[in-house]
Amino acid sequence: MAAGDPYQPLERLRERIEHTPEDIFGDEPNAEARFDRLLYGTAATDPDAPESGAWIGLEAEARGIIQTLNGDQPLGKEPARVDTFRPDYDAATTLVYPVQSVESVEYKHSLGDDYSTLDPDRYALDRRGNAHLLVLEHFRRGGRGARGGTRRNTLADNANRATWRDLAAELKVTYERGFDPIPADIKSVQVSIVNRMLRLMRAEQSFAAASPEEFQGVSPEFDRVVTEDIRQRVADFTSPGGATMTM
């Protein structure tokens, strides 16, 4: 599932929400088609419609809300994401959760240099529950080394450990991230958001008479849709323990 794909198909979403076409559009002969457009957008139900009049659908709006709550980061799969940034004086730098694998790490000693590729033996993903931390493995030159000797001095090791900023003025990391498929907990949050949007929209007297092109104008605003419970459920799933730790 790519980053911009729906979390769940229209048929499954219809099965899981609390409302029926008749609840929203009454006895209209085209109530079912209007309901499908409301949930899944004009493009899904009328691909020949002009783009200027397209409605993205509540599935996409709910997906966008979850993405906003996740720091504007998609949860779907990104097979070759590239992040370029200036590192801090830490031995671990944060990538966007969840990380599946790292394809390459390139670095510049100074900003005017060309990129060089870092040997994969020099870094690793932190797999202790924080699989979005990229950890620099080697110690500073002149240090005792990561595996030298039979006795270890943890304080000395920490003092000698190299940081990403010791290595580079700029990093470029290519990696695979995101979920495929989207986890059930996130799909459940999406259903809750769609249900809340439908309840709020149903309360609007002008909603039932709105055309598909007007759905955007009557759909609820973010602050009315997102409850504290929804915020917490997204945070519980997308913020692994110790995610902001540095090493």
MIDOSE-1310 file (N, C-alpha, C; in nm, 2 decimals, decimal comma, always signed):
residues 247
maag	+0,08/-0,12/+0,00/+0,00/+0,00/+0,00/+0,09/+0,12/+0,00; +0,08/+0,21/-0,10/+0,16/+0,33/-0,12/+0,11/+0,43/-0,02; +0,19/+0,54/+0,00/+0,16/+0,64/+0,10/+0,03/+0,71/+0,07; -0,01/+0,73/-0,05/-0,13/+0,80/-0,08/-0,26/+0,72/-0,11
dpyq	-0,25/+0,59/-0,09/-0,36/+0,50/-0,11/-0,46/+0,50/+0,00; -0,59/+0,47/-0,03/-0,69/+0,45/+0,08/-0,65/+0,35/+0,18; -0,69/+0,37/+0,30/-0,66/+0,27/+0,41/-0,74/+0,14/+0,39; -0,86/+0,16/+0,34/-0,95/+0,04/+0,32/-1,05/+0,07/+0,21
pler	-1,09/-0,04/+0,14/-1,18/-0,02/+0,02/-1,31/+0,03/+0,06; -1,38/+0,08/-0,04/-1,51/+0,14/-0,02/-1,61/+0,04/+0,05; -1,61/-0,08/+0,00/-1,71/-0,18/+0,05/-1,68/-0,21/+0,20; -1,56/-0,22/+0,23/-1,53/-0,25/+0,38/-1,56/-0,13/+0,46
lrer	-1,54/-0,01/+0,41/-1,57/+0,11/+0,49/-1,72/+0,12/+0,51; -1,80/+0,09/+0,41/-1,94/+0,10/+0,42/-1,99/+0,00/+0,52; -1,93/-0,12/+0,53/-1,97/-0,22/+0,63/-1,95/-0,18/+0,77; -1,84/-0,09/+0,79/-1,80/-0,06/+0,93/-1,86/+0,07/+0,99
ieht	-1,91/+0,15/+0,90/-1,97/+0,28/+0,96/-2,11/+0,26/+1,01; -2,16/+0,36/+1,09/-2,28/+0,34/+1,16/-2,40/+0,38/+1,07; -2,38/+0,45/+0,96/-2,49/+0,51/+0,88/-2,51/+0,44/+0,75; -2,63/+0,45/+0,70/-2,67/+0,39/+0,57/-2,70/+0,51/+0,47
pedi	-2,70/+0,48/+0,34/-2,74/+0,59/+0,25/-2,87/+0,65/+0,28; -2,97/+0,57/+0,33/-3,10/+0,63/+0,36/-3,09/+0,72/+0,48; -3,00/+0,69/+0,58/-2,99/+0,78/+0,69/-2,95/+0,92/+0,65; -2,87/+0,93/+0,55/-2,81/+1,05/+0,51/-2,89/+1,12/+0,40
fgde	-2,94/+1,05/+0,30/-3,01/+1,11/+0,19/-3,15/+1,07/+0,17; -3,20/+1,00/+0,27/-3,35/+0,96/+0,27/-3,39/+0,87/+0,16; -3,50/+0,90/+0,10/-3,56/+0,81/+0,00/-3,52/+0,85/-0,15; -3,42/+0,94/-0,16/-3,38/+0,98/-0,30/-3,34/+0,85/-0,38
pnae	-3,38/+0,85/-0,51/-3,35/+0,73/-0,59/-3,20/+0,71/-0,61; -3,12/+0,81/-0,60/-2,98/+0,80/-0,62/-2,90/+0,81/-0,49; -2,97/+0,77/-0,38/-2,91/+0,79/-0,24/-2,78/+0,71/-0,23; -2,78/+0,58/-0,28/-2,66/+0,50/-0,27/-2,54/+0,55/-0,34
arfd	-2,57/+0,60/-0,47/-2,45/+0,65/-0,54/-2,40/+0,78/-0,48; -2,49/+0,86/-0,42/-2,44/+0,98/-0,36/-2,36/+0,95/-0,23; -2,41/+0,84/-0,16/-2,34/+0,80/-0,04/-2,20/+0,75/-0,07; -2,19/+0,67/-0,18/-2,05/+0,63/-0,22/-1,96/+0,74/-0,25
rlly	-2,02/+0,84/-0,33/-1,93/+0,96/-0,36/-1,89/+1,03/-0,23; -1,98/+1,04/-0,14/-1,95/+1,11/-0,01/-1,84/+1,04/+0,06; -1,84/+0,91/+0,06/-1,74/+0,83/+0,14/-1,61/+0,82/+0,06; -1,61/+0,80/-0,07/-1,49/+0,77/-0,14/-1,45/+0,87/-0,25
gtaa	-1,53/+0,97/-0,27/-1,49/+1,07/-0,36/-1,54/+1,06/-0,50; -1,54/+1,17/-0,57/-1,58/+1,17/-0,71/-1,50/+1,09/-0,80; -1,37/+1,09/-0,78/-1,28/+1,01/-0,87/-1,31/+0,86/-0,86; -1,34/+0,81/-0,75/-1,37/+0,67/-0,73/-1,50/+0,62/-0,79
tdpd	-1,60/+0,71/-0,79/-1,73/+0,67/-0,84/-1,77/+0,73/-0,98; -1,69/+0,84/-1,02/-1,72/+0,91/-1,14/-1,58/+0,95/-1,20; -1,50/+0,86/-1,25/-1,37/+0,90/-1,29/-1,36/+1,00/-1,41; -1,47/+1,01/-1,48/-1,47/+1,11/-1,59/-1,51/+1,25/-1,55
apes	-1,54/+1,27/-1,42/-1,58/+1,40/-1,37/-1,46/+1,50/-1,39; -1,49/+1,63/-1,42/-1,38/+1,73/-1,43/-1,31/+1,74/-1,29; -1,17/+1,76/-1,30/-1,10/+1,76/-1,18/-1,13/+1,88/-1,09; -1,17/+1,99/-1,15/-1,21/+2,11/-1,08/-1,33/+2,09/-0,99
gawi	-1,41/+2,00/-1,02/-1,53/+1,98/-0,94/-1,52/+1,85/-0,86; -1,40/+1,80/-0,84/-1,38/+1,67/-0,77/-1,40/+1,69/-0,62; -1,45/+1,58/-0,56/-1,46/+1,57/-0,41/-1,38/+1,45/-0,37; -1,29/+1,47/-0,27/-1,20/+1,36/-0,24/-1,26/+1,25/-0,16
glea	-1,37/+1,28/-0,08/-1,43/+1,18/+0,00/-1,39/+1,18/+0,14; -1,48/+1,13/+0,23/-1,45/+1,13/+0,37/-1,34/+1,03/+0,41; -1,32/+0,93/+0,33/-1,21/+0,84/+0,36/-1,08/+0,91/+0,35; -1,06/+0,99/+0,24/-0,94/+1,07/+0,22/-0,93/+1,18/+0,32
earg	-1,04/+1,24/+0,36/-1,03/+1,35/+0,46/-0,99/+1,29/+0,60; -1,05/+1,17/+0,63/-1,01/+1,11/+0,76/-0,86/+1,07/+0,76; -0,82/+1,01/+0,64/-0,68/+0,98/+0,63/-0,59/+1,10/+0,64; -0,63/+1,21/+0,59/-0,55/+1,34/+0,60/-0,55/+1,38/+0,75
iiqt	-0,66/+1,37/+0,82/-0,66/+1,40/+0,96/-0,56/+1,32/+1,04; -0,56/+1,19/+1,02/-0,46/+1,10/+1,08/-0,32/+1,14/+1,05; -0,30/+1,17/+0,92/-0,16/+1,21/+0,88/-0,12/+1,34/+0,95; -0,21/+1,44/+0,96/-0,19/+1,56/+1,03/-0,15/+1,53/+1,18
lngd	-0,22/+1,44/+1,24/-0,19/+1,41/+1,38/-0,06/+1,33/+1,40; -0,01/+1,28/+1,29/+0,11/+1,21/+1,28/+0,23/+1,30/+1,23; +0,21/+1,43/+1,26/+0,32/+1,52/+1,22/+0,33/+1,54/+1,07; +0,21/+1,53/+1,00/+0,21/+1,54/+0,85/+0,29/+1,44/+0,78
qplg	+0,31/+1,32/+0,84/+0,38/+1,21/+0,78/+0,28/+1,10/+0,74; +0,28/+1,05/+0,62/+0,19/+0,94/+0,58/+0,23/+0,81/+0,65; +0,13/+0,73/+0,67/+0,15/+0,60/+0,73/+0,17/+0,49/+0,63; +0,12/+0,51/+0,50/+0,14/+0,41/+0,40/+0,29/+0,40/+0,36
kepa	+0,32/+0,30/+0,28/+0,45/+0,26/+0,24/+0,52/+0,36/+0,15; +0,64/+0,40/+0,19/+0,73/+0,48/+0,10/+0,85/+0,40/+0,08; +0,86/+0,34/-0,04/+0,97/+0,24/-0,06/+1,11/+0,30/-0,08; +1,12/+0,43/-0,11/+1,25/+0,49/-0,13/+1,25/+0,64/-0,09
rvdt	+1,21/+0,66/+0,03/+1,21/+0,79/+0,09/+1,35/+0,85/+0,10; +1,37/+0,97/+0,07/+1,50/+1,04/+0,08/+1,49/+1,16/+0,18; +1,56/+1,16/+0,29/+1,57/+1,27/+0,38/+1,71/+1,33/+0,38; +1,72/+1,46/+0,36/+1,84/+1,53/+0,37/+1,84/+1,63/+0,49
frpd	+1,94/+1,63/+0,57/+1,93/+1,71/+0,69/+2,07/+1,73/+0,75; +2,09/+1,83/+0,83/+2,21/+1,85/+0,91/+2,20/+1,79/+1,04; +2,29/+1,69/+1,07/+2,28/+1,62/+1,20/+2,32/+1,69/+1,32; +2,28/+1,64/+1,44/+2,31/+1,70/+1,57/+2,43/+1,62/+1,62
ydaa	+2,48/+1,67/+1,74/+2,59/+1,60/+1,81/+2,53/+1,49/+1,89; +2,47/+1,39/+1,83/+2,42/+1,27/+1,89/+2,46/+1,15/+1,80; +2,48/+1,03/+1,87/+2,51/+0,91/+1,80/+2,39/+0,85/+1,73; +2,27/+0,90/+1,76/+2,15/+0,85/+1,70/+2,07/+0,96/+1,64
ttlv	+2,02/+0,94/+1,51/+1,94/+1,05/+1,45/+1,81/+0,99/+1,41; +1,71/+1,07/+1,41/+1,57/+1,02/+1,40/+1,53/+1,02/+1,25; +1,48/+0,90/+1,21/+1,41/+0,89/+1,08/+1,26/+0,88/+1,11; +1,18/+0,88/+1,00/+1,03/+0,89/+1,02/+0,98/+0,75/+1,04
ypvq	+0,92/+0,73/+1,16/+0,86/+0,60/+1,20/+0,74/+0,56/+1,11; +0,72/+0,43/+1,08/+0,81/+0,32/+1,11/+0,91/+0,30/+0,99; +1,03/+0,27/+1,03/+1,14/+0,24/+0,93/+1,15/+0,09/+0,91; +1,15/+0,04/+0,78/+1,16/-0,10/+0,75/+1,31/-0,14/+0,72
sves	+1,38/-0,05/+0,65/+1,52/-0,08/+0,61/+1,58/+0,05/+0,56; +1,71/+0,05/+0,57/+1,79/+0,16/+0,52/+1,87/+0,12/+0,40; +1,85/+0,19/+0,29/+1,92/+0,15/+0,16/+2,06/+0,21/+0,16; +2,07/+0,34/+0,20/+2,20/+0,40/+0,19/+2,21/+0,52/+0,28
veyk	+2,33/+0,55/+0,33/+2,35/+0,68/+0,40/+2,47/+0,75/+0,33; +2,44/+0,87/+0,29/+2,55/+0,95/+0,22/+2,57/+1,07/+0,31; +2,70/+1,12/+0,30/+2,74/+1,23/+0,39/+2,83/+1,33/+0,32; +2,83/+1,45/+0,37/+2,93/+1,55/+0,33/+3,00/+1,60/+0,46
hslg	+3,14/+1,60/+0,44/+3,22/+1,65/+0,56/+3,19/+1,80/+0,57; +3,18/+1,87/+0,46/+3,14/+2,01/+0,47/+3,03/+2,03/+0,36; +2,96/+2,14/+0,37/+2,84/+2,16/+0,28/+2,88/+2,17/+0,14; +3,00/+2,22/+0,11/+3,04/+2,23/-0,03/+3,10/+2,11/-0,10
ddys	+3,11/+2,00/-0,02/+3,16/+1,87/-0,07/+3,06/+1,80/-0,15; +3,11/+1,70/-0,23/+3,02/+1,60/-0,29/+2,98/+1,50/-0,18; +2,87/+1,43/-0,21/+2,83/+1,32/-0,12/+2,93/+1,20/-0,13; +2,96/+1,14/-0,02/+3,02/+1,01/-0,01/+2,93/+0,91/+0,05
tldp	+2,94/+0,78/+0,02/+2,85/+0,68/+0,07/+2,92/+0,62/+0,20; +2,84/+0,61/+0,31/+2,89/+0,55/+0,43/+2,88/+0,40/+0,42; +2,99/+0,33/+0,47/+2,99/+0,19/+0,47/+2,87/+0,14/+0,57; +2,79/+0,04/+0,52/+2,68/+0,00/+0,61/+2,72/-0,06/+0,74
drya	+2,85/-0,10/+0,76/+2,90/-0,14/+0,89/+2,90/-0,03/+0,99; +2,90/+0,10/+0,94/+2,91/+0,21/+1,03/+2,78/+0,25/+1,10; +2,67/+0,19/+1,06/+2,54/+0,24/+1,12/+2,45/+0,12/+1,13; +2,34/+0,14/+1,21/+2,24/+0,03/+1,23/+2,11/+0,10/+1,28
ldrr	+2,00/+0,03/+1,25/+1,87/+0,08/+1,31/+1,87/+0,03/+1,46; +1,82/+0,11/+1,54/+1,80/+0,07/+1,68/+1,67/-0,01/+1,69; +1,69/-0,14/+1,72/+1,58/-0,24/+1,72/+1,52/-0,26/+1,86; +1,56/-0,18/+1,95/+1,50/-0,20/+2,09/+1,37/-0,12/+2,11
gnah	+1,28/-0,15/+2,02/+1,15/-0,08/+2,03/+1,15/+0,06/+1,96; +1,26/+0,10/+1,91/+1,27/+0,24/+1,85/+1,32/+0,23/+1,71; +1,25/+0,16/+1,62/+1,31/+0,13/+1,49/+1,30/+0,24/+1,39; +1,31/+0,37/+1,45/+1,33/+0,48/+1,36/+1,45/+0,56/+1,40
llvl	+1,54/+0,50/+1,48/+1,67/+0,57/+1,52/+1,78/+0,50/+1,44; +1,85/+0,59/+1,37/+1,97/+0,54/+1,30/+2,09/+0,57/+1,38; +2,16/+0,47/+1,42/+2,27/+0,48/+1,52/+2,40/+0,46/+1,46; +2,49/+0,56/+1,48/+2,63/+0,55/+1,43/+2,71/+0,45/+1,52
ehfr	+2,77/+0,35/+1,46/+2,82/+0,24/+1,54/+2,96/+0,26/+1,60; +3,05/+0,33/+1,52/+3,19/+0,34/+1,56/+3,22/+0,45/+1,65; +3,33/+0,43/+1,72/+3,38/+0,53/+1,82/+3,48/+0,63/+1,76; +3,50/+0,74/+1,83/+3,59/+0,84/+1,78/+3,73/+0,78/+1,76
rggr	+3,81/+0,83/+1,67/+3,95/+0,78/+1,65/+4,02/+0,82/+1,78; +4,10/+0,72/+1,83/+4,17/+0,74/+1,96/+4,09/+0,69/+2,08; +3,97/+0,65/+2,06/+3,89/+0,59/+2,17/+3,93/+0,45/+2,19; +3,86/+0,38/+2,28/+3,90/+0,25/+2,31/+3,84/+0,15/+2,21
garg	+3,74/+0,19/+2,13/+3,68/+0,10/+2,04/+3,56/+0,03/+2,10; +3,47/-0,01/+2,01/+3,34/-0,07/+2,06/+3,36/-0,20/+2,12; +3,46/-0,28/+2,08/+3,47/-0,41/+2,13/+3,61/-0,44/+2,19; +3,69/-0,34/+2,21/+3,83/-0,37/+2,26/+3,84/-0,40/+2,40
gtrr	+3,93/-0,49/+2,44/+3,95/-0,52/+2,58/+3,85/-0,61/+2,64; +3,88/-0,65/+2,76/+3,79/-0,74/+2,83/+3,70/-0,67/+2,93; +3,74/-0,55/+2,98/+3,66/-0,48/+3,07/+3,62/-0,35/+3,01; +3,49/-0,31/+3,04/+3,43/-0,19/+2,97/+3,41/-0,08/+3,08
ntla	+3,44/+0,04/+3,04/+3,41/+0,16/+3,12/+3,30/+0,23/+3,04; +3,17/+0,22/+3,09/+3,06/+0,28/+3,01/+3,07/+0,43/+3,00; +3,12/+0,50/+3,10/+3,13/+0,65/+3,10/+3,24/+0,68/+2,99; +3,35/+0,61/+2,99/+3,45/+0,64/+2,89/+3,40/+0,61/+2,75
dnan	+3,33/+0,50/+2,74/+3,27/+0,47/+2,60/+3,18/+0,58/+2,55; +3,09/+0,63/+2,64/+3,00/+0,73/+2,60/+3,07/+0,86/+2,56; +3,18/+0,89/+2,64/+3,26/+1,01/+2,61/+3,33/+1,00/+2,47; +3,37/+0,88/+2,44/+3,45/+0,86/+2,31/+3,36/+0,83/+2,19
ratw	+3,23/+0,81/+2,22/+3,15/+0,77/+2,10/+3,13/+0,88/+2,01; +3,15/+0,85/+1,88/+3,13/+0,96/+1,78/+2,99/+0,99/+1,76; +2,96/+1,12/+1,72/+2,83/+1,16/+1,69/+2,82/+1,18/+1,54; +2,70/+1,19/+1,49/+2,68/+1,21/+1,34/+2,74/+1,35/+1,30
rdla	+2,74/+1,44/+1,39/+2,79/+1,57/+1,35/+2,95/+1,57/+1,34; +3,01/+1,47/+1,42/+3,15/+1,45/+1,41/+3,19/+1,40/+1,27; +3,09/+1,32/+1,21/+3,12/+1,26/+1,08/+3,08/+1,36/+0,96; +2,97/+1,43/+0,98/+2,92/+1,50/+0,86/+2,85/+1,63/+0,89
aelk	+2,86/+1,72/+0,80/+2,79/+1,85/+0,80/+2,65/+1,83/+0,75; +2,63/+1,73/+0,66/+2,50/+1,70/+0,60/+2,49/+1,55/+0,57; +2,37/+1,50/+0,60/+2,34/+1,36/+0,57/+2,23/+1,35/+0,47; +2,23/+1,24/+0,39/+2,12/+1,21/+0,30/+2,09/+1,06/+0,31
vtye	+1,98/+1,03/+0,37/+1,94/+0,89/+0,40/+1,83/+0,84/+0,31; +1,85/+0,73/+0,24/+1,75/+0,67/+0,16/+1,70/+0,55/+0,23; +1,57/+0,54/+0,25/+1,52/+0,43/+0,33/+1,37/+0,39/+0,30; +1,33/+0,27/+0,34/+1,19/+0,23/+0,32/+1,12/+0,24/+0,45
rgfd	+1,00/+0,30/+0,44/+0,93/+0,32/+0,57/+0,78/+0,31/+0,54; +0,70/+0,31/+0,65/+0,56/+0,30/+0,64/+0,50/+0,16/+0,65; +0,37/+0,15/+0,66/+0,30/+0,03/+0,68/+0,24/-0,03/+0,56; +0,25/-0,16/+0,54/+0,18/-0,22/+0,43/+0,15/-0,36/+0,47
pipa	+0,03/-0,39/+0,51/-0,09/-0,31/+0,50/-0,10/-0,21/+0,62; -0,19/-0,12/+0,62/-0,22/-0,03/+0,73/-0,27/-0,11/+0,85; -0,22/-0,09/+0,97/-0,26/-0,17/+1,08/-0,41/-0,15/+1,12; -0,47/-0,26/+1,18/-0,61/-0,25/+1,21/-0,65/-0,14/+1,31
diks	-0,56/-0,11/+1,40/-0,59/+0,00/+1,49/-0,61/+0,14/+1,42; -0,53/+0,16/+1,32/-0,54/+0,29/+1,25/-0,66/+0,29/+1,16; -0,70/+0,17/+1,10/-0,82/+0,16/+1,03/-0,94/+0,19/+1,12; -0,94/+0,14/+1,24/-1,04/+0,16/+1,34/-1,06/+0,31/+1,37
vqvs	-0,94/+0,38/+1,39/-0,95/+0,53/+1,41/-1,01/+0,60/+1,29; -0,98/+0,56/+1,17/-1,04/+0,62/+1,05/-1,19/+0,60/+1,05; -1,24/+0,48/+1,08/-1,38/+0,46/+1,09/-1,45/+0,55/+1,19; -1,38/+0,57/+1,31/-1,44/+0,66/+1,41/-1,44/+0,80/+1,36
ivnr	-1,34/+0,84/+1,29/-1,34/+0,98/+1,23/-1,46/+1,00/+1,13; -1,47/+0,90/+1,04/-1,58/+0,91/+0,94/-1,71/+0,91/+1,00; -1,73/+0,82/+1,11/-1,86/+0,82/+1,18/-1,89/+0,96/+1,24; -1,79/+1,02/+1,30/-1,81/+1,15/+1,36/-1,84/+1,25/+1,26
mlrl	-1,77/+1,25/+1,15/-1,80/+1,35/+1,04/-1,94/+1,33/+0,99; -1,99/+1,21/+0,97/-2,12/+1,18/+0,92/-2,23/+1,24/+1,02; -2,20/+1,21/+1,15/-2,30/+1,26/+1,25/-2,30/+1,42/+1,25; -2,19/+1,48/+1,24/-2,19/+1,63/+1,23/-2,25/+1,68/+1,11
mrae	-2,22/+1,61/+0,99/-2,28/+1,66/+0,87/-2,43/+1,64/+0,86; -2,47/+1,53/+0,92/-2,62/+1,50/+0,92/-2,70/+1,60/+1,00; -2,63/+1,66/+1,10/-2,70/+1,76/+1,18/-2,71/+1,90/+1,10; -2,64/+1,91/+0,99/-2,65/+2,03/+0,92/-2,77/+2,03/+0,83
qsfa	-2,86/+2,12/+0,84/-2,98/+2,12/+0,76/-2,96/+2,13/+0,61; -2,85/+2,19/+0,57/-2,82/+2,21/+0,43/-2,75/+2,09/+0,37; -2,71/+1,99/+0,45/-2,62/+1,89/+0,40/-2,69/+1,80/+0,30; -2,81/+1,75/+0,33/-2,88/+1,66/+0,24/-2,91/+1,71/+0,10
aasp	-2,92/+1,84/+0,09/-2,95/+1,90/-0,04/-2,82/+1,93/-0,12; -2,70/+1,91/-0,05/-2,58/+1,95/-0,12/-2,54/+1,86/-0,23; -2,49/+1,92/-0,34/-2,44/+1,83/-0,45/-2,30/+1,78/-0,41; -2,25/+1,68/-0,48/-2,11/+1,63/-0,46/-2,01/+1,74/-0,46
eefq	-2,03/+1,84/-0,55/-1,93/+1,95/-0,56/-1,93/+2,04/-0,44; -2,04/+2,03/-0,36/-2,06/+2,12/-0,25/-2,03/+2,05/-0,12; -1,99/+1,92/-0,12/-1,96/+1,85/+0,00/-1,85/+1,91/+0,08; -1,75/+1,96/+0,01/-1,63/+2,02/+0,07/-1,67/+2,14/+0,16
gvsp	-1,77/+2,21/+0,11/-1,81/+2,33/+0,18/-1,89/+2,30/+0,31; -1,95/+2,18/+0,32/-2,03/+2,15/+0,44/-1,97/+2,05/+0,53; -1,86/+1,99/+0,49/-1,79/+1,89/+0,57/-1,74/+1,96/+0,70; -1,73/+1,89/+0,81/-1,70/+1,95/+0,94/-1,55/+2,00/+0,94
efdr	-1,52/+2,10/+1,02/-1,38/+2,15/+1,04/-1,31/+2,05/+1,13; -1,17/+2,06/+1,11/-1,08/+1,97/+1,19/-1,11/+1,97/+1,34; -1,12/+2,09/+1,40/-1,14/+2,09/+1,54/-1,27/+2,04/+1,59; -1,37/+2,03/+1,51/-1,50/+1,97/+1,55/-1,49/+1,82/+1,54
vvte	-1,41/+1,77/+1,45/-1,40/+1,63/+1,42/-1,31/+1,56/+1,52; -1,20/+1,62/+1,55/-1,09/+1,55/+1,63/-1,12/+1,56/+1,78; -1,16/+1,46/+1,84/-1,18/+1,45/+1,99/-1,04/+1,42/+2,05; -1,04/+1,44/+2,18/-0,92/+1,40/+2,26/-0,89/+1,25/+2,25
dirq	-1,00/+1,17/+2,25/-0,99/+1,03/+2,23/-0,92/+0,99/+2,10; -0,96/+1,05/+1,99/-0,90/+1,03/+1,86/-0,75/+1,07/+1,86; -0,72/+1,18/+1,92/-0,58/+1,23/+1,93/-0,50/+1,12/+2,00; -0,55/+1,07/+2,11/-0,48/+0,98/+2,20/-0,46/+0,85/+2,13
rvad	-0,56/+0,80/+2,06/-0,55/+0,67/+1,99/-0,44/+0,68/+1,88; -0,44/+0,79/+1,81/-0,33/+0,80/+1,70/-0,19/+0,81/+1,77; -0,19/+0,89/+1,88/-0,06/+0,91/+1,95/-0,01/+0,77/+2,01; -0,10/+0,69/+2,06/-0,06/+0,57/+2,12/+0,00/+0,47/+2,02
ftsp	-0,05/+0,48/+1,89/+0,00/+0,39/+1,79/+0,12/+0,44/+1,72; +0,13/+0,57/+1,70/+0,24/+0,62/+1,62/+0,35/+0,68/+1,69; +0,35/+0,67/+1,83/+0,46/+0,72/+1,91/+0,52/+0,61/+1,99; +0,61/+0,53/+1,94/+0,67/+0,42/+2,02/+0,74/+0,47/+2,14
ggat	+0,75/+0,39/+2,24/+0,82/+0,43/+2,37/+0,96/+0,47/+2,34; +1,00/+0,58/+2,40/+1,14/+0,63/+2,39/+1,17/+0,68/+2,26; +1,07/+0,72/+2,18/+1,10/+0,76/+2,04/+1,19/+0,88/+2,02; +1,19/+0,97/+2,12/+1,26/+1,09/+2,11/+1,40/+1,08/+2,18
mtm	+1,44/+0,96/+2,23/+1,56/+0,95/+2,30/+1,68/+0,97/+2,21; +1,79/+1,02/+2,26/+1,92/+1,03/+2,18/+2,02/+0,95/+2,25; +2,13/+0,92/+2,18/+2,24/+0,84/+2,23/+2,37/+0,90/+2,21
